[in-house]
Amino acid sequence: MLELPQVWLDAFKPAYDALAGQVKLLLTTYFEGVTPNLDTIIALPVQGLHVDLIHGKDKCSGTASTSAGRLAAFPQA
């Protein structure tokens, strides 16, 4: 898991808000789950979320249920 200081996590929303509407955004994760940062991630104005379920499959509880209405890609092993 990538542990970021709260000030960095707080900076994601304004940065993504600045990009919103200009392009379609797909947030992609690699090698770990997103559960520790899920609140930050679901607040972002992205059209899709790709979660690595090969390497982080045991660390992504709640991802599908809290990302309703967004595209999610689940790679198969």
Backbone bond lengths (Angstrom), bond angles and torsions (degrees), N, CA, C in turn:
res aa  C-N    CA-C-N  psi(-1)  N-CA   C-N-CA  omega(-1)  CA-C   N-CA-C  phi
1 M - - - 1.438 - - 1.521 109.24 -
2 L 1.298 115.24 136.16 1.450 120.97 175.46 1.517 108.17 -84.46
3 E 1.312 116.30 116.20 1.455 120.64 179.32 1.519 108.56 -97.97
4 L 1.316 115.72 116.34 1.454 121.50 -179.61 1.516 110.02 -111.18
5 P 1.332 116.94 147.28 1.463 119.54 174.84 1.530 109.48 -63.11
6 Q 1.321 117.42 151.67 1.461 121.65 -177.86 1.525 111.82 -57.30
7 V 1.313 117.82 -35.15 1.469 120.29 179.82 1.530 110.88 -61.57
8 W 1.319 117.89 -35.40 1.467 121.50 176.36 1.523 110.38 -69.78
9 L 1.336 116.47 -45.06 1.462 120.10 179.09 1.527 110.76 -60.44
10 D 1.330 117.00 -39.34 1.466 121.49 178.88 1.523 111.99 -66.44
11 A 1.321 117.91 -24.67 1.468 121.93 -178.13 1.532 112.66 -78.76
12 F 1.312 118.14 -19.23 1.464 120.34 -178.88 1.519 112.67 -62.79
13 K 1.328 118.45 -45.48 1.465 121.68 -175.55 1.524 111.81 -59.95
14 P 1.344 121.04 -51.94 1.468 119.13 178.29 1.532 113.21 -62.25
15 A 1.320 117.08 -34.34 1.468 119.91 179.34 1.527 110.58 -66.77
16 Y 1.321 117.40 -46.07 1.466 120.98 178.88 1.521 111.48 -69.66
17 D 1.337 117.44 -33.87 1.470 120.73 175.86 1.525 110.56 -60.95
18 A 1.334 116.65 -37.72 1.469 121.00 179.48 1.529 111.14 -65.44
19 L 1.316 117.20 -32.19 1.465 121.61 179.83 1.527 112.94 -85.94
20 A 1.314 117.17 -22.65 1.469 121.95 -175.15 1.519 111.07 -58.10
21 G 1.318 115.13 136.99 1.455 121.30 178.85 1.516 113.48 88.29
22 Q 1.316 117.65 -22.58 1.457 121.57 179.25 1.528 110.88 -83.44
23 V 1.314 115.33 -38.90 1.467 122.28 -179.43 1.527 108.43 -144.05
24 K 1.323 116.38 162.75 1.460 120.14 172.14 1.521 107.40 -86.54
25 L 1.312 115.90 130.82 1.454 120.82 -175.05 1.523 111.29 -108.15
26 L 1.326 115.78 133.92 1.454 123.06 175.08 1.521 107.12 -121.10
27 L 1.304 116.93 118.96 1.454 122.05 178.75 1.521 107.91 -93.36
28 T 1.312 116.98 126.80 1.459 122.27 -176.36 1.518 110.32 -121.30
29 T 1.317 116.69 136.91 1.456 121.13 176.78 1.525 108.92 -113.26
30 Y 1.300 115.72 154.38 1.463 121.79 177.90 1.518 109.92 -136.30
31 F 1.299 116.49 136.71 1.459 125.22 167.11 1.521 116.57 71.04
32 E 1.287 119.97 -4.27 1.462 120.84 178.67 1.511 110.28 -149.73
33 G 1.303 116.88 165.61 1.451 122.30 175.68 1.521 110.93 -80.85
34 V 1.317 115.39 174.55 1.466 120.26 -176.81 1.522 112.65 -115.43
35 T 1.318 117.72 -0.64 1.453 120.86 -173.60 1.528 113.82 -52.12
36 P 1.335 120.63 -44.58 1.468 119.35 -178.66 1.533 113.88 -61.90
37 N 1.319 117.79 -27.14 1.465 121.61 -178.59 1.523 112.21 -112.89
38 L 1.321 117.29 17.82 1.458 121.39 -173.23 1.527 112.93 -61.53
39 D 1.315 118.42 -39.68 1.468 120.26 179.17 1.519 111.29 -59.32
40 T 1.316 117.27 -41.83 1.467 121.51 178.15 1.520 110.15 -66.42
41 I 1.321 117.02 -44.83 1.463 121.89 -176.40 1.525 112.21 -63.75
42 I 1.330 118.29 -45.59 1.464 119.13 -176.40 1.520 112.38 -73.06
43 A 1.328 117.69 -13.90 1.467 120.84 176.50 1.528 111.81 -83.09
44 L 1.328 117.62 -10.68 1.462 120.91 -177.25 1.527 111.11 -79.90
45 P 1.328 116.86 142.96 1.468 120.63 179.64 1.528 111.79 -82.53
46 V 1.340 115.73 67.86 1.464 120.63 178.90 1.519 109.17 -109.72
47 Q 1.322 115.86 152.14 1.457 120.69 -179.67 1.521 112.47 -87.79
48 G 1.323 116.87 -18.48 1.453 119.54 -178.32 1.509 111.98 -149.96
49 L 1.318 115.06 154.42 1.454 122.22 177.24 1.523 107.57 -135.22
50 H 1.314 116.11 120.83 1.463 122.17 177.25 1.520 106.87 -107.71
51 V 1.327 116.49 120.80 1.461 121.56 -178.90 1.516 108.89 -112.48
52 D 1.330 116.62 131.80 1.459 121.70 178.27 1.525 108.85 -73.55
53 L 1.332 116.64 102.31 1.459 120.37 179.75 1.521 112.54 -92.74
54 I 1.309 116.50 0.97 1.461 119.48 175.30 1.525 108.78 -81.73
55 H 1.334 116.56 -52.61 1.456 121.03 -178.22 1.523 113.07 -91.90
56 G 1.318 117.95 -25.75 1.454 120.46 -176.23 1.507 114.28 -116.76
57 K 1.327 117.20 21.50 1.465 120.17 -173.11 1.524 113.14 -62.26
58 D 1.316 118.34 -28.53 1.456 120.19 -179.84 1.521 112.07 -87.55
59 K 1.333 117.06 1.06 1.458 120.50 -175.11 1.519 112.65 -123.04
60 C 1.291 118.75 26.84 1.466 119.77 -177.12 1.520 112.01 -129.94
61 S 1.318 116.85 34.87 1.463 119.45 178.93 1.519 110.22 -62.10
62 G 1.310 115.96 135.92 1.454 120.75 178.16 1.506 115.07 88.56
63 T 1.315 118.87 -8.36 1.458 121.22 -176.08 1.520 112.07 -61.32
64 A 1.307 118.20 -52.44 1.467 120.81 -176.56 1.522 112.02 -65.82
65 S 1.313 117.55 -39.06 1.458 119.74 -175.96 1.521 112.85 -72.77
66 T 1.320 118.96 -23.60 1.458 120.51 -178.48 1.517 112.57 -100.52
67 S 1.309 117.89 -2.04 1.459 121.10 -178.51 1.525 111.34 -110.30
68 A 1.303 117.85 31.51 1.466 122.22 -177.63 1.519 110.93 -57.55
69 G 1.335 114.70 139.74 1.454 119.49 177.96 1.512 114.36 84.95
70 R 1.302 117.14 2.81 1.461 120.77 179.69 1.519 109.20 -119.54
71 L 1.314 115.17 155.11 1.455 121.30 177.84 1.516 109.71 -73.01
72 A 1.303 117.55 134.75 1.455 121.69 174.91 1.520 107.89 -131.81
73 A 1.322 116.77 130.98 1.461 121.80 179.02 1.514 108.54 -110.00
74 F 1.318 117.29 128.85 1.448 121.90 -177.98 1.520 109.58 -120.37
75 P 1.342 118.11 101.72 1.460 120.60 -179.31 1.520 110.79 -67.40
76 Q 1.318 116.17 148.94 1.460 120.92 177.95 1.513 109.47 -101.35
77 A 1.315 115.11 148.96 1.470 120.42 179.92 1.504 110.11 -73.13
